[in-house]
Amino acid sequence: MPRMTAHRAALTAALVTPFLLPLWAAGPARAHGAPTDPVSRVYACSPDGGDAARSAACEAAVAANGAPFTLWDDLRVPGVGGRDRQAIPDGKLCSGGLPAYKGLDLARSDWPSTTLTPGATLRMTYASTIPHTGTFKLYLTKPGYDPAKPLTWSELPSRPFAQVKDPALVNSAYRITAKLPADRTGRHVLYTIWQNSSTTDTYYSCSDVVFRTASAGGGKASGGAPAAAPSSAPAPSRTAGTAAGPRQGGGAPGSTPVAAASRAGSAPSAPMLAGGAAAVLVLTGGAALALRLRRR
């Protein structure tokens, strides 16, 4: 009898395990994120971008892309390992070379932007889902940058003007503070690289910024359309940050960035919920099968 029970238990495991493995593998295992202040192109042009998403630049980006930027927090490339300039081609820096984000590489001077003050303190809000270790590297395009031309590595200095390792995740966002270069004027691109150390992924993002003197009214969004202000509290879905109007705390000295949390870290995604439900059904069926076998 014990031998028969062991045999039936092994049979039950063999029937159930193949169904459970794909469900476990489908669960989210990596962090996701993008800058929301200064607003990045991928966030501004996403369904969460509010009025910014309806700007001419964003509409052109979505058209070129062939699909909306719903997964604004998933612009990542695995296995780069610090070889950014070798892995990401010129003209494709904003998309990370990923076809699913190619619309972000359009050379335009009307992208939704954030106004900054030269030499002031930058306070970046980088929305994220799950805490991970890693290093943020911030670059600014060189003086004389022409937004009407595709962004290339030669337009960025060889070294970042700021580098921050393992900042704390607070209210679903990383807060990064750095002193801005004092020799920039006009429109530029703030290029952010987030190289994870707890995963193999590297995230890339372009935030369009306009440098003006303090007397010109820094700290407000400018450009093709006002950038959306992310919600100040974690939201259970991707619908946060859709309010129209000027951004709050756009990086000017003394400003306080609004917390970016369009998706709470504890809120499970729809695929995860579906996978969990399927797992419960499979487990229930497996248990029932085992019970019937034992009763024979």
N, C-alpha and C positions, 0 to 999 in steps of 0.2 A: 504493500500500500504506500509506504513512503516513497518508493521509487516511482510509482505512478503519479503521485502528487508533484514530485520534482519535475517529472517529464511534462506534466500539464502546465506547471508554472513557467517552464522554459518556453513552451509553445506560446503561452500568452504574451510573454515578453517579446518573443520574436514577431508576433503580430502587431503589437502596439508600438514598439520602439521606432520602426521606420517612419511612422506617422508623426511622432513627436520630434524627431531630429530636425526636420525642415522648419518646424514652428520655432524651436529654440534658436536655430540659425537666423531666422528672419527678424528676431528682436533687435532693437537699436543698440549698438555697442559703442558708438562714437559720439563725441560732442559735435555740436553745430553752432555756427554763429556768423555775425557780420556787424559792422559798425552801423549804428543808428544815429549817432551824433559825434562828429559830423556825418550826415546821412550818406550812406554808400549808394551807388547806382543800383545795385541789386535790390536793396531794401526800398529805395524811393520808387522804383518801377514795379514793385511787387503789388499784389492785391492789398497789402497792408499799408501801402504808401500814401493813401489819401489823395489830396489834390495833386501831389507830385506825380503820382502814377498816371494822371491824365495830361501831363505836360507833353509838348510836341516831341521832345527828346525821348521820353519813355514810350510813347506810342510808336515811334520809329524803331526803338530798340525791341519792343515786343513783336512788331511786324517782321523785323529782320531775324528775330529769334525763331519765329514760327510758333511760339507758345508763351504764355505768361510766366513770370518769374515767381511761381508759387513757392518753390523751395529756395527762398532767398538765403537760407542759412546753410545751404549744402554745397557751396562753391569751394570744393576742396580737391586736392590732387594727392594721391598716396605715393609714398616712396621717393619723394624729392630729396629729403635729407640735407637741406641747405643748398642744393645746387639749383637755385631758383633761376638764375640767368641762363643756365644750360637747358633747363626743363621747360620753361615757358617761353614761347617764341615772341619776337618783337611784333608789335601790333595786336597782341592777344593777351596783354597783361591783365586787363580788367576781367576777362573771362577765365583766366587761368589756363587758356588753351582748350577749354571744354566746349564742345559744340552746343551743348544745352544752354550756354550763357553767351553765345557769340554776339548777341545784340548789344552787349555792354561795351564792346570795343569800337562802336561807331565814333568817328572823329567829329565832335560837335562842340559848339561853344555855348549851348543852352541847356546843358544838363542841370537838374535841380541841384542847388549848391547851398553851402553854409558860409556865412561871412565870418572871417577871422581877422585878428589884428596882428600885424607883424611884430615879432618879439614878445608876444603875450604868452600866457599860459594856456595850453590846449588841455581840455578836459574831455577825453573821449569816452563815450559809452559804447561798449561792444557787447551786444546782446548774445547770450549763449544759453544752451539748454542744460548741459551736464558739465560739472567742473572737471577740468583736465589740466595737467601741467603742460607748460609750453612757454615759448618766448614770442613776444610781439615786437616786430620791427617796423618803424614808421619812417617813410621817405616822403619828401616833397619834390615835385618836379623843379628843375633848375630854373634860375632867372632866364627870361626869354622864352619860356615854354609856349608853344603854339597849340592851342586846343583843337585847331582845325586839321591837325595832322595826327596820324595814329600814334599812340603812346608806345615808345620803345625804351629799352633799358638805358640807352645813352642819354635819355632825358632825366634819368634819376641819378643822384650821386652814388658813388660806390659804397658809401656807408650811410646807415640810417641816422637821422638827427635824434632819434630816441629809440631805446631798446629796453623793454620791461619783461622780466622773467617771473612767471607764476603769480600774477596778481590774483587777489581773492575774488571769488564770484559772489556778488552781493545783489539780492533781488533779481536774479537771473541775468546779471550783466557784469562784465569786467569794467572797472573804472581806471583809466590810464591817464596820468597827468604828465605833461612834458612841456618844455619851453620851446616855442616856435622860433624858427630862424627869423631874423629881423630884416633880411634883404629881399623879401618877396613882395611883389605888388601885383594886383590884377588877379586873373583866373589861373588856378593851379590844380593839380591832382595830389591829394594825400593818399599815398599808396601804402596799404597795411598788409603785412605778411605775418600770419600766426602759425608758427611751426610747432606742432604738438610734440611733446616728448613722451607722452603716455600712449600715443597712437602713431601711426606712420603718416598721418595726414598733415598737409600744409594748406592753409586757407589764404586766399588772395582777395583783395577788395580795393575798389577805387572810390574815393570820396571827393567830389568836386567842391572846391573852396574858392572864395574870392577874398583877397587881402585888401583891406582898406584901413585908413588911419582911424584912431579912436574917435576923432571928431566926425567921422563919416557915419557913425552909428553901427559899431560892430555888435555882433552877437545875434543878428537876425538872419534868417534865410534869405537868399537872393537867387537870381537866375531865372530859368524858364518858368518855374512855378514854386510856390512856397513848399518847403519840405514838411512832411508830416511829423507831428510830435508824438513819439511813442507814449504809451500809457505809463503812469507812474506806479502801477501795481501789476503783479504777474497776472496774466490772463489764462483761462483754460483752453484757449484755442489760438489760431493764427489771426484773429480778427482785431487784435489790439493795434493801436497806432494808426487808425484810419481817420482821426479827427482832422478837419481841414484847418488852415490858418497858419500863421507864422510859427516856426519852431521856437521852443523855449530853450535858453541856455545853449546857444549855438557855438560855444567854445570861446567866447570873449572873456577877458579877465574878470574874475569875480562872479561869473555865472555858474549856475548849478545845473548840470545836465539832467534832463528828465530820464527816469529809469526806463530802460528798454527791456521789455519783457513781453513779447508778443506771444510767447508760448511758455507756460510754466514748466519748470523742470520736472515737477512731479506729475504732470498731466500726461497720461498715456496717449499715444497716437491711435488713430483709427485702425491701422494695420496691426498694432500691438494688441488692441482690444479684440480684434477679430481672431488673431492668432491665439490669444488666451482663451477665448470662447471655444475655438476648435480643439485646443488642448484639453479643456474640461470635458468636451464631448467624447474625445478619444479615450481619455482616462476613465470616464464613466463606463464607456463600452467595454474597455479592457477589464475593468473590475467586475462587471457583470459576466463577462465571458469566463473569467477565472472562477467566479462563484458557481456558475453552471457546471464547469468542468469538475470542480471539487465535489459537487453533489451527485455526480454520476457514480 
